Amino acid sequence: MPRVGLTGGISTGKTTVGAMFVELGCRLIDSDRITHDLFEPGHAVHEAVVGEFGTGIRDGEGRIDRRRLGEIIFDDPLRRAKLNQLVHPAVIERQKEFLDAVEAEDPAAVAIVDAALMIEVGTYKNYDKVVVVICTPDQQRSRLQKRAGLSDQDIEKRIRSQMPMEEKVKYADFVVDNAGSLDATRSQVVATYEKLRGAA
């Protein structure tokens, strides 16, 4: 079973591309969704993150407010590294459980893990193939502004917190350029899927 890592810069369109792979029959898990679950009250990761960054990152319902947390970590690489240290082991464990479960259920499947930082933290090595989604820097900024309503300064902090796109593509087995139309993106996804199926 091909184990595939799906990554790219912030707001390049990983979710859109991931949905296209799912439409083709791939199995996919979103690491951001895993983190959301781990951040819920009651999880050990929630307690560890609040213990490290303080109760001020909680919202009125006791949940971790990701925007407040972001204001801390995107200003400070050391704090960002500490957050990754607290969160990533549990995320990686969930990813492995997903991949093992898919392989046990359907060895002919194509299983995809969508994770923004897999190259930065080195977990891209856990996958047989890596797909990197790209777009233009201007599109990245525009999409991030529309999605999150951030200031220009905050947008730049988030982009700079990740590996530059031109470096990321060096790790790619496949690149999906999401700068054009959805149809253009879909045709690239279909072509990539066919090659992944061939690898299976």
Buried (B, 14 or more C-beta within 10 A) or exposed (E): BBBBBBBBBBBBBBBBBBEBBEEBEBBBBBBEEBBEEBBEEEBEBBEBBBEBBEEEBBEEEEBBBBEBBBEBBBEEEEBBEBBBEBBBEBBBEBBEEBBEEBBEEEEEBBBBBBBBBBBBBEBBEBBBBBBBBBBEEEBBBBBBBEEBEBEEEBBBBBBEBBBEBEEBBEBBBBBBBBBEEEEEBBBBBEEBBEEBBEEE
